Amino acid sequence: MKIKDPEGAITALDRALALDPDDVESYRLLGEAYTALGRVGEAVQAFQEVLGRCPDEPDLHVTVSAALLELGAHAEAVPILERARALAPEEAAICSMLSQARRALGDIGGALEAARAAVSLAPESAAYHVALGELWLASHDEAAAADAWAIALSLNPEDESIRWRLVELCEALNRPTAALDVAAPLLADECRDKALLQRATRWALDANDPDQAGYLVALALSCDATDPALHALAGDVSLASGEPLRALAALRYAVELNPREPAYRVRIAEVLYDQNRSTEAAEEAEQALALGVDAPDDLLALGKLYNRMHRWSAALPLLMKAVEQRRNDPAAWLEIGQSRVALAERATQLAEAGVASEQLPQRDLRATLRVVEQAIALGAAGPTVTSLRGQALSLLGDHEQAITLLEETYRAAPNGVTRLALGAAHLRAGSANAAERFLAPAGDQPHLEPDRLVALGKLYLERGDARAAYNALKQAARLAPGNPIAHYQLAQAAVALERRGAAVKALTQAIALISRVAAWHHQLGELLQAIDHTGEAVAQFEQAAALEDENAAYRVSLGRALRAAGDLDGAIARFEEALHLAPDRADWWTELGRLYETHDEAHIAGRAMQCYRRALKIDEAHVPTLLGLARVSQAAGHINDARDYVQRAAEVDPENPEVQSSLADCAAALGDTEQAAWHYERAATLSAEPAPILLKLGRLYLDARQWPKAADALQPQRRDRTRRGHLHGAGARLRAPGPVGGRRRSRAPGRRCRPRSGGALAGPGAAVPAPGPQPPGAGVPGAGADARPHGRDHTPRDGPRP
């Protein structure tokens, strides 16, 4: 009973208690009056007087406790309720009130115990089950809460509030079938709740019931046929029913209704990719990104799609953005792990192919491993997770642990991902046979086939089986035209097979995909130069030098290509730049000197001697340098100096045909025909291209008027006979004369030997043609097929002496 005038009641009750201090009812009413006025302390004191005079009356305890609970004095109510419960343990209401008081004080465990006692005493009370469900939720046991509310709903099926709360809890627990069952009375044919029908369709899809989902989405569309979200949902239902074309039609209609929603385009891209329409899928994904993808579900879906497309760099920022909104989503962390592991694997492959700047440092690899560990800690499991962990360990160099983990996973759950990871780990660890076993064709998961073929091609290349590598890598490049590693490795296999045209084509494709790799441009330039595409080679060498301007070797290659193209000034400039970067290369100084020698302008040609002397300071035994010094000295008329340089070269490399030819030139210049002839014969025996040397020998004999010997040297058959080692008097059967310029010939003091017309060293202005294949006997009178062997002085029978 509510007291209408608490102040007047308190005055009257005080007078009554003064007359009868033991009146329990007056104390109870006085407590209620104080409660109505909010005077907690005085109300508690009045109630204590009541309980002190009637300590064994449970009803009074309940009444006093209810008043205290209403007043918010939960701490004072708890001991009173516990006393009441002891007095009347069969009263469910007392347990329920005690549960409320304890919960208000934060004692969830005590509240649960009291609520369960109330439910056990009155199991038919829906309110007690609802209260118990609330407490289970407070203790984070959603399953127990759902069970309590399910009982409450069965006891009171007309209570819509219980039904809705149970539906939401089933949805949160990912129990789509239970949610559908609970919501069934709400989903009749006359249901017009579009939002509920939309949610129920999702439940049916999650429960793998496409027929029920189709019925529900049709009801939803009957409520609103212009809602693009419902048409997108209808597309998902069609896809679940195995009708991708209908799904695409529904999703595209959703885009027509709302062209600014990126989620619909993300879904279209997924469907297109599943239908092997990768190009269209990529276009839809790009359009979705242009619209701005912000929802975590869309970010995660697009990131997964890019991972499947092997576009890991594009996937990673999307997935990181999704994780910012869902820190505890293991699926997002797992996708990030896949992106990072794949990027680390690709970076390692690129580093092996000359793209050192792409290689991930150890700290990034360890961060990748931590991402995978985070996914595992959040509940991610399965062979994909362990495969990622094994791959990360393998990239970190822990091959033994990686292989052990991957093999255990593969034995437990064989699949293509783990098999490919095992093959790559064994290959990286140097176990070629084991790697080949796991890289063998399996037929499943065709999206892994390009990576498998690339790994297999690399294995074959390491074994030296270039043909098998070429076939595997050619197929990989066909299946994954956007994989630069496949094209690069294909080029290496083509080079090993000496298929320069195929190598050029494959390497050009690799460069089209990654244009910043200087080593690839340089190799392409070498290939183009080998097939006489000098202009294109120059362009590639220029690109390589521009990408790595501190690489002296690239500038040297560019200089050589410019020299082949006839641009001597450009070639000299590139060599000078290279030697500024690497001044301790004797061979490059020698090449620069040779360029100066062949230059038309005399003041430039005079620099050759400076280059050769600079090279000689770096390497005193460098044969090309010594020969260059000899040529320049010869051209200047310093025959003795030239002879000294050549003899020093002969001490280093006596089997060098150019050295022997230069010795012959010196002897000829000094007038020693026999000495010169011996060295020319020796040079022709050692040379793979003896024709130019035999031409010089023939001219030597012509100048000496030894016609038979000249004819013998210049006849066409001599080249083949020389290469077979059958020259008359050559090799061990040819008696070596004394040293060039020795005692066998002497000259008067102060007399300088003038070089003969045919005996000068090859060089600028020399009468001897540049080295290279020449027609035997070309331009030489008297040289023909009927010339007789030299070494026998005789007069030709068929005509006068020339």
Secondary structure, DSSP 8 states (H G I E B T S, - for coil): ---S-HHHHHHHHHHHHHH-TT-HHHHHHHHHHHHHHT-HHHHHHHHHHHHHH-TT-HHHHHHHHHHHHHHT-HHHHHHHHHHHHHH-TT-HHHHHHHHHHHHHTT-HHHHHHHHHHHHHH-TT-HHHHHHHHHHHHHTT-HHHHHHHHHHHHHH-TT-HHHHHHHHHHHHHTT-HHHHHHHHGGG-STT---HHHHHHHHHHHHHTT-HHHHHHHHHHHHHH-TT-HHHHHHHHHHHHHTT-HHHHHHHHHHHHHH-TT-HHHHHHHHHHHHHTT-HHHHHHHHHHHHHH---SHHHHHHHHHHHHHTT-HHHHHHHHHHHHHH-TT-HHHHHHHHHHHHHHHHHHHHHHHTT-GGG---HHHHHHHHHHHHHHHHTT--SHHHHHHHHHHHHHTT-HHHHHHHHHHHHHHS--HHHHHHHHHHHHHHT-HHHHHHHHS---S-GGGHHHHHHHHHHHHHHHT-HHHHHHHHHHHHHH-TT-HHHHHHHHHHHHHTT-HHHHHHHHHHHHHH-TT-HHHHHHHHHHHHHTT-HHHHHHHHHHHHHHTTT-HHHHHHHHHHHHHTT-HHHHHHHHHHHHHH-TT-HHHHHHHHHHHHT-SSHHHHTTHHHHHHHHHHH-TT-HHHHHHHHHHHHHTT-HHHHHHHHHHHHHH-TT-HHHHHHHHHHHHHTT-HHHHHHHHHHHHHH-S--HHHHHHHHHHHHHTT-HHHHHHHHSTHHHHHHHTT--TT-GGGS-----TTSTTS---TT------TTTS-SSTT-SS--SS---TTTT-TT-STT---SS-----TTS---
